[in-house]
Structures are given as structure tokens and as C-alpha cells.
Amino acid sequence: MKRRNIKLVIAFFIGFAVLGYLREFFFVHLNIIMYSKYYQKPPILPIPASMSLFNAFSYEFLYYAKYVFTLLFAVAFLALNYFAIKKLTTNQQLLKILIYIYVIMGTLALLSMLYGYFVNDRLQDDEYTLSRWLMGVAQSPIICLILLASEKLYPKTNHHD
């Protein structure tokens, strides 16, 4: 592997680690705030100053806002996956596959949630679990790693110069 590629791999590794940490930090503390509001108790852990803004909102608002934040983090991971594949491979087909995978996963997660909501009248059963799992994959480097590992499986005719 070329020195430039090693530096890029390290940079993307750090990028995924930082984005993953920020995502985890955000949702853990948001859940603590929501728990505190729902049970009308003081927070079980101290809330960092960076998250204190969310204390001003109601539980219901935060509950639905989590869907928006999940979508935003999924888009951030999509962007990082996209740039990692773009910079670390020469196969442009992998970028199209990445986009298709995200569209399919997002659609399946949405359909699963809608099914749970409209058919079961709640968002707590297996449909919710499937949707959360799909969004967990979307908010990770897993797809990028699989696509990078699969690059050698494509014929050389799919590569650009």
C-alpha cells in the first residue's frame, strides 16, 4: 500500500471513530435527558453543558426529534462512507452501490416503522427492532469496509484511470 493510501486509511479511521463517538455521546445523553423528563426525576448522570440545550424541550418533542437526529447521523455516515470509498478506490461502481444500499436500508427501515405504526398501532415490536438495526448499520463504517474489501471482485473494465 502506498504511503498516501496509508495516511488516508488512518484519516478515515479517525473520522469514523470521531463520528461514532459523537453519535454515541449525543444519543446516550439525549436518552438520559428523556428518561429524566419521562419519569420526572433528576438525571441519573450529569448532563454535559453541550447537551443542556435539550433540557428546554418536552419529552414528546425529544422523542420525535430522535428520528431526525438519527437521519442526520445516517447522512453524515453516508457522506464519510462515500468519501472514503471515493478516495481509497478507483472503482466508481462502488459509489453507486453505496448509494443503493443506503436507499434500500432507509426504505426498509421506514417501511418497517410504518408497518409497526399502522398495523400494530405501536413502535415497539420486531418492526422497531429491525428498523433500529438497519439504522445502526447505516450509522457505521460496516458498508464501507465491505465495499472496500469487495473492490478486487470487480473486473478491471469497471475501473477508471
N, C-alpha and C positions, 0 to 999 in steps of 0.2 A: 504494500500500500504506500502511496506517495505521501510525503510529509504534509502536503496541503490537505490531503484527504484525512489524515490522522487528526490534524487540527480541527477540521470541520466536524468530524465524528465527535471529538471531545466537546466542541462548542454546542452541537445539537444535544449531546448527552446532558450537558449542564442546562441547556434551555428546557429540556423535558423535565429535568429534576426540579428546576426552579418553578416552572409552571405547575407541576404536580404538587409541590409543596404549597404554593399559593392557593391552589384549589382546595387542598385538604385543610389548610389553615382557615380559609374562608368558610367552608361548609361546616366544619366542626364548631366554630364559634357561632355561626348563624344558628345551628341546631341548639346550642346551649341557650342562646337568647330566646329562641322559640319555646324551648322547654320551660324556661323561667316564666315566660308570658302565659303559656297554656296552663301551667299549674299554679300561677300567681305566687311564685316563690323566688327568693333571691337566686341569682345564677350559681350553679354548682362549682364553677371555676371562675376566676377573674376574667372579665371581658377586656381584651386589649383596646386601647384608645382608638385604633384604626377601625374597630368594629362598633364603637359606641353609637355611631350614627343610626344603626339599625334598632337601637332601643326605642327610638321615637315612633316606630311603626307598630301596628297591631299584629297579632299572631296571624290573622287571616291574610293580611297583606303579605307578610313574610312567607307564608305557606305557598301562595301562588307566585310570589317573586322567585322562589327557588327554581321553578320551572324555567323562568327567563335566565337566571344565572347559570343553570345547567346548560342551556342552549348556548350562552355566551362562552362558557368554558369549552364546550364541544367545538365551537367555531375557532377558538384560539388554538386548540389542539389540532384541528384540521389544518389551520394555517401553518403551524410548526411542522406537522407531518408533510405537508405539501412542499415547503421549502427544503426540508431535509432530503426528500426524495429528489427534488429538482437539482439540488447541489451535489448529491452523492451518487447519482446515477446519470447515465446518458440515455436511458430508455424513457421516452416521453409517454409511452403507453401506460406506464405505471402511475403517472399522474391522473390519467383518465380513470384508471381502475380505482384509485384512491377516492376520487370524487364519487364514483358509482357506489362504492362501499358505504361512504358516509350518507349518501342519499337513501340507499336501501335501509341502512340501520336506523336512520332518523324516521323514515316512513314506517318501518316495522314497530319502532318504539311508540310512535304516535298512534298507529292503529291499535296496538295493544292497550294503550291507555284509554283510547276512545271506546274500545270494546268493553273494558272493565267498567268504565263510567256509565255507558248507556245500557249495557246488557245486565251487568251485576249491580248497578247503582252504587258503586264504591270503587275506590282506587287502592285496594289493599291486598288483592289476591295475586294469583300467579301472573296475571297480566302486568301488574305493577312490578313484580319481581323481574319479569322478562324485560320490561322497559328500562328499569334501573340497570340491569346487567348490560344491555345494549349501549346505554349512555355511559356506563363505566368503561366499556371498550373504546367508545368514541373519545373519551377523555383520558387517553393513554397513548403511549408510543407503540402499542402492540401491532397495529395495522402497518405502520411504517417499517417496523422490524421484519414483519412477514414479507412485505413487498420488496424490501432491500435484499432479503435472503433469496427471493424468487427471481431476482434480476437475471441470473445466469440461465434460467429455464426458457427465456425468450430467445427466439432466433436472432441472429445478428442483423437481419434485414429490418427489424423494428427499431434499431438504434439510429440516431442522427450523428453527424460528425461535428 
